[in-house]
Amino acid sequence: MSVRRNSFLSLVFLTLTFLSTLSIAQEQANTTPAKYDLVWADEFNYHGRPDRTKWGYEYGFFRNKELQYYTDRRKNARVRNGHLILQARREWIRNESYNPQAARTAEPEERWKFQRKFARYTSASLSTMNLAQWQYGKIEVRAKLPKGVGLWAAIWMLGENSNEVDWPQSGEIDIMEYVGFDKNTIYGTVHTGAYNSENANGDKAFIQRPNDRFHVFAIEWSPDTIVFLSDGVPYHRFDNDYKTADEWPFDQPFHLKLNVAVGGAWGEIHGVNNKVFPQKMVVDYVRVYQAR
């Protein structure tokens, strides 16, 4: 009697174990992303300036009324020891676009670019615009982030038609944004005609020691959804509701940008700590995959 009971219980246990394992396997199969092929990458296994066949520069005062002046100098953007370094520095530099007359005639939101005779900070912003762009796939960047109140680092994408239509109609995908006053937190966000500025669709994730450890920031982008990941863990999802391009402008090629800003509409909310400079974002690699 006891032998039969033990055999029966063993059979039940094995059956339940098998069903549990099968359920887990099925769940993993349903959540495993599609297989990808690597279609573009920069591993930064060279020395000197960023590869000009892959990266272009943005120059001067550019957006968001930020305080830094973007340059292509090596002190602001360089590749060394297998890493891309984008460095924000506290230093005076002449604004080549300074023009009081232009400031008087420019659109109100553009006047600040011409009004400042000098900038008090320099930094770098790299872009693949007109060099490489992608529609859908997985975009992955491994990086360490700058430290200090007033710093604003970003890994982000804009639609290729961004020079033809006003922001945010072209769409913007912020793979990762980090503001120094909100340490240990990163943000993943999309901006569209329907969702932008304070109404933008995004979320945040806790991140441990972002300034002295490398972390992997990524999106998985398909015709149906954009999933934001930090170190492989999803923390935000934006779904295509199949309405209009105002809600989903993401069925077109996008290019990638990497930059470190100082101040600006978001970065300067709590001022700028001048004692922390220079500060840098260190990028280990950038990889772009597309589904097979």
N, C-alpha and C positions, 0 to 999 in steps of 0.2 A: 504493500500500500504506500509506504513512504517513498519507495524507489519510483513508483509510477507518478506520484505527486511531484517529486523533484524533477522527473523527466518532463512532465507537463509544464511546470513552471519555467524550466530551462527553454522549452520550445516557445512559450509565450514571450519570454525575455528576448530570445533571438529574433522573433517575429517583430516585436516592437522596435528593437534596435535597427532592424533592416528598414522598417517603414520610416523611422526617424531619419536615418541616413539618407534614404531616398528623397524624403521631403526637403532636407537641407540641400541635397544636390540639385533638386529641381529649382529651389529658391535661388541658389547661386547661378544656375543656368539662366534664369529669368532676369537676373540683375547684372550679369557679366556683360560689359560693353562689347560692341562689335570689334573684331580684329582690325588693327590699324597697320598701315605701312608708313614708315618714316619718309616724308617727302621734302623736308627742308630742315636744316639745323645749323647752328653755330656753336661749336664746342669750345671756341676761343683757345685753340691749341696753337696759337701763334703769338707774336709780340709786336707791340706798336699801336698804330691806329686801328680802330674797328674796320673790318673788311668792307671796303667801299662797294663791292659787288652785292653786298647784303644790306648795308646800313647807310642811310643818309642822315644829315643833321638838320635840326631846326635851329634858327638863329634869332638872337635878340630877345626883346620882350614879346611874348607869344600869346598867352591866354590867361584868363582868370585873374587879371591884375596882380599876377605874381611878382615877387621882388627880384628874382634872379634874372640874369641875362645869359641866354644860351650861347655857347661857343662851340667851336670844333677843336679847341686847344687840347693838347695831351693832358694838361693838368686837370681838365674837366672830363675827358673821355679817353680811356686807354685800355689796352689789353696787356696783361702781365701775369705771369705764372699761371696760365690757364684760365684766367678770369677776366671778364669785362668789368671795368671800374668806372662808374659814373659818380663824379665827385662834386659836391656843392662846396663852394669856398666863400669866405667873407673877404671881399676885396672890392675896390672901386674899379669900374671900367666905364669907358665912355659909350654912350648910346649912339650908335651910328645913324639911328633913325630920328634923332632929336631934331624937331622942326616946329617951332611955335606956330607958324602959319598953317602947317598941316594939322596941328592940334586944334586950331580954330575951325577948320573946315571938315574935319573927319567926323564920321558917325560918333555919337556920344560914347558908345561902348568901346570905341577904338582910340579915343583921344589920349588915354594914358600912355600909349606906346610912344607917342611923340613928345609928351610933356616933360619927361624925365631926361635931364641932360646926362646924368650918370646913373649907373646901377651900383648898389652896395654889395651885391652877391653875384657870383657866376655859377653856372652848372652846365649840364648837358642833357639833351633830349635826342634820342636816336629813333629812326623810323624806317620801315621797309617800304614806304610809299613809293610807287613807280618802280620798285625793284622786285617785290614779291608780295603776293596777296593770295588769300585762300577763301574758299567757300565751304564751310563745314569742316569737321575734323576735331582733333584734340590738339590744343596748344598748351605747351608745358614749359615753365621757366623755373629754374632752381636758383635761388638768390638769398643773400643776406641784406637786411634793410638798414637804412640810416637811422640814427638815434638823435632825439632831441626835439623839444618844442619848436614848432615852426617849420619842420621838414615835412614834405609831402611827396612820397614816392609812388610811382604808378607803373603798372604793366597793363596795357590796354590796347583796344583796337577801334578803328574807325572804318566806315564804309568807303569804298573806293570813289564814290560819287560825292565825297565830302567837300570838294572844291566846286561842285556844281549846285548843290542844294545847301540851305542853311542848316546849322546844327539845331536840333538833333534829328532832323528828318533822315539823315544818312545812317543814323544808328551809331551807338557807341557801346562797346562791351568792355567794362572795367574788370579785367581778370583779377587784379589785385590793386587795392589802394591802401596806403598806410599813412596816417598822420601822426606826427611825433607826440602830440599831446594825448593821444589815445593808445598808449603803448599796450602791447600784447593783444591787439585787435587788428584784424584785416577786414576789408570790405570787398564784396563782389557785387557788381551792379550793372544793369543795362539802362540806357537812355534811349528813348524813342520819341516820336512826335506826341504820342499819348502819355508816355511815362518819362518824365524828365525833371531835372532839378530836385525840388523837394518832394515831387511825386514819383521819383525814379523807383524802379523795381529792384530791390537788392536786399542783402542780408550781410551779417558779419560773423566772424569766427574767432574764437580765442586761439592765440598762437604763443607758444612758449619760447622765450629768448629769441625774438626775431632779429635782434641786432648782432648777435655773435654766433648764430647757428644758421646753416642753410636750411631752407624750406622749399617745398615744391608747390608752386601755384599753377593751377590749370583750369581749363574749361573743356567740356565735351559738348560739341555743338553739332546738331543735326537739323533737318528741316522741321522737326517737331519740338525741339527743346534745347536750352542751353543749361548745362549743369556746371556749377562752380565747385572746385575741389581745393582743399588745403591738405598737403601731404597725403593725397589719395582719398581723403574723406570728403564726400559731398556735404555742402552746407547751404546751398541755395540752388533753386531750380526755377527757370523762367520758361513757361510753355507757350507755344504758338497757339493762339485761339482762332486762327484762320479768319480774321476780320479784314483789316486793311494794312497797308504799309505803315500807317501811323502806329499800329500796335506791334507789328513784326516787320522791320526793314532788313531782316537778317538773311534773306535769300539772294545775296549778292556777295562778291568778294570783299574781304576786309584786309587791311594792312595792320601791322603791329607797331606799337610804340613802347619805348622804355625811357623813363625820365625821372629826375629828382628835382622837385620844385622847392622853393622857399616862400613861405607866406601864401598869399592868394586868398581867394574867397573862402576856402575851407582850412587851409593849412595855418592861417594866421589868426584864427579865432581866439587863441590864447597867447598871441604875440609870438615873438621869435627870441629864442635864447641864444645870444651871440657867443656865449662861452663854449658851445659845443662844436664849433667849426674848426677844421673841415669835417664834413661827413660824406659817406659814400654808400651807394648801393653796389654790391658785389654780385655779379651774375656768373654762375658756373656754366650754365648752358641754356640754350633756347632750342626747343624741338617742336616741330609741327608734324602731326600724323594725319592721315586721312583713311577712311574706311576702305577696305578692300572691295 
